[in-house]
């Protein structure tokens, strides 16, 4: 057997080091004052501000981007999926009323292409800035033979903080409270196995196919990044008591809203109370997808839900819209078994 090196086996340490040099300057732009270590340490240190949080509770969450990455590979565009990664994690921990503090990522690939990987990190940095958290650590794994070529997978890990007495868990939700829906940016990061089946396998469409109803190519629409809702909650938290929040991901409203409802009550959602983006109708028609399946797979135009007292609804809507979020009254809390019904 000829002499083998790690590089000949498919792992290039020099390229890995070059990648770290490429991303270091932009990663540092996310650092909050509480970050105590720079890039390259074995572990990242973050100091909790005990002046701001008297009885702090850490809230953590992890997620990925799923098969939406396949669309990024098809388009060879990699600067948006990092935003998705951050959004999927921080939107989850936000439902507890937590302020996102820091974020870590895991990037695994068959063959490291530093410029391509740096594009992914660029999106993560953008998402972290939007969420107000620091990108303080990550892992890059080059795994030839496990991943195909330079394709990659992503995982994200977010940690936030909330005061114990201010944690939002839905336990205060009562009959008569109002359900507010905050608009999504389209598909976000869920349902892409069905989406790809409908458009690429069923309809034999191309990512460059222009869709008149949405005024864009299919690829551009499918790569729209997931919205981050941190600033939406920030706009309300010191002015209005938010009783419960749900991040509408896989499972849609029926699969996510019940997770925050106390025993003995349910959610009544009013069909037609918000504008549904065209992409959902196109998917339903092209794939002949049943309505129930659409509602349980996609967000259908509502990316985040907040529950507030009826008397606070008008003020909440004004504050959300001033903060740049389209929000709507989409239903109310009613008596009954835990669940969601539409009318």
MOMO-V555126 format. One record per pair of residues at least 6 apart in sequence whose ideal C-beta (glycine too) atoms are under 7 Angstrom apart, sorted by sequence separation. I is the first residue (numbers start at 1). J is the second residue. If there is no record, write none. Layout:
# MOMO-V555126
I/J  I/J
This chain:
# MOMO-V555126
72/78  128/134  147/153  199/205  236/242  261/267  283/289  294/300  321/327  6/13  37/44  93/100  128/135  210/217  211/218  214/221  249/256  320/327  37/45  48/56  187/195  209/217  248/256  308/316  36/45  72/81  208/217  209/218  233/242  247/256  36/46  90/100  107/117  125/135  207/217  211/221  246/256  257/267  284/294  317/327  35/46  36/47  124/135  207/218  208/219  246/257  27/39  34/46  69/81  207/219  34/47  68/81  107/120  205/218  246/259  89/103  246/260  280/294  24/39  34/49  65/81  68/84  244/260  253/269  313/329  86/103  280/298  20/39  65/84  105/124  199/218  65/85  85/105  280/300  280/301  65/88  117/140  276/300  277/301  63/88  103/128  133/158  276/301  63/89  275/301  307/333  62/89  195/222  274/301  61/89  112/140  274/302  302/330  63/92  103/133  112/142  61/92  100/131  102/133  103/134  107/138  111/142  61/93  100/132  101/133  102/134  103/135  104/136  106/138  60/93  100/133  104/137  105/138  106/139  107/140  108/141  109/142  110/143  111/144  59/93  102/136  104/138  110/144  116/150  120/154  108/143  186/221  187/222  110/146  59/96  110/147  113/150  189/226  78/116  82/120  86/124  109/147  110/148  111/149  186/224  188/226  59/98  81/120  82/121  85/124  108/147  110/149  111/150  185/224  79/119  82/122  83/123  87/127  110/150  185/225  78/119  82/123  86/127  90/131  109/150  110/151  185/226  254/295  255/296  78/120  81/123  82/124  85/127  86/128  109/151  185/227  253/295  254/296  79/122  80/123  83/126  90/133  109/152  184/227  252/295  79/123  82/126  83/127  108/152  252/296  82/127  86/131  107/152  108/153  251/296  252/297  252/298  107/154  182/229  252/299  106/154  252/300  257/305  105/154  106/155  253/302  182/232  105/156  248/299  103/156  104/157  103/157  248/302  274/328  46/101  103/158  248/303  273/328  46/102  248/304  273/329  274/330  102/159  247/304  248/305  273/330  100/158  101/159  221/279  101/160  190/249  191/250  245/304  246/305  100/160  101/161  190/250  245/305  270/330  99/160  245/306  269/330  270/331  98/160  99/161  269/331  98/161  99/162  244/307  268/331  98/162  214/278  242/306  243/307  267/331  268/332  93/158  97/162  213/278  214/279  243/308  96/162  177/243  242/308  267/333  268/334  89/156  93/160  241/308  88/156  89/157  90/158  240/308  241/309  265/333  266/334  85/154  89/158  97/166  213/282  265/334  86/156  97/167  173/243  265/335  266/336  85/156  96/167  97/168  172/243  173/244  211/282  264/335  265/336  266/337  269/340  271/342  96/168  232/304  240/312  266/338  271/343  81/154  95/168  96/169  170/243  266/339  267/340  268/341  269/342  270/343  168/242  170/244  229/303  266/340  229/304  240/315  263/338  266/341  268/343  168/244  227/303  240/316  168/245  261/338  73/151  236/316  239/319  258/338  258/339  258/340  203/286  236/319  257/340  69/153  202/286  235/319  69/154  198/283  202/287  235/320  254/340  199/286  253/340  173/261  179/267  195/283  198/286  232/320  235/323  65/154  173/262  198/287  46/136  64/154  170/260  175/265  64/155  170/261  171/262  186/277  232/323  22/114  44/136  64/156  170/262  173/265  187/279  231/323  19/112  44/137  62/155  63/156  181/274  186/279  232/325  27/121  62/156  19/114  23/118  26/121  30/125  62/157  16/112  18/114  22/118  26/122  29/125  15/112  61/158  131/228  19/117  23/121  27/125  30/128  60/158  130/228  132/230  15/114  19/118  26/125  30/129  35/134  60/159  131/230  12/112  10/111  35/136  58/159  59/160  88/189  127/228  32/134  59/161  31/134  58/161  59/162  194/297  30/134  57/161  30/135  56/161  57/162  84/189  191/297  56/163  57/164  191/298  27/135  53/161  55/163  190/298  54/163  55/164  190/299  53/163  55/165  57/167  187/298  188/299  48/161  184/299  188/303  184/301  183/301  184/302  185/303  183/302  184/303  182/302  183/303  19/140  68/189  181/302  182/303  182/304  66/189  16/140  65/189  68/192  181/305  67/192  180/305  16/142  66/192  67/193  70/196  179/305  180/306  179/307  180/308  67/196  100/230  177/307  178/308  11/142  177/308  75/207  177/309  178/310  11/144  74/207  177/310  180/313  10/144  173/307  176/310  9/144  10/145  94/229  178/313  71/207  94/230  180/316  91/228  180/317  87/225  88/226  90/228  91/229  182/320  87/226  94/233  87/227  90/230  84/225  87/228  83/225  84/226  86/228  183/325  80/223  83/226  182/325  183/326  75/219  74/219  80/225  182/327  77/223  181/327  180/327  181/328  71/219  75/223  180/328  180/329  181/330  95/245  180/330  71/222  72/223  94/245  95/246  178/329  179/330  71/223  95/247  179/331  179/332  178/332  179/333  92/247  177/332  91/247  176/332  177/333  176/333  175/333  174/333  175/334  173/333  175/335  91/304
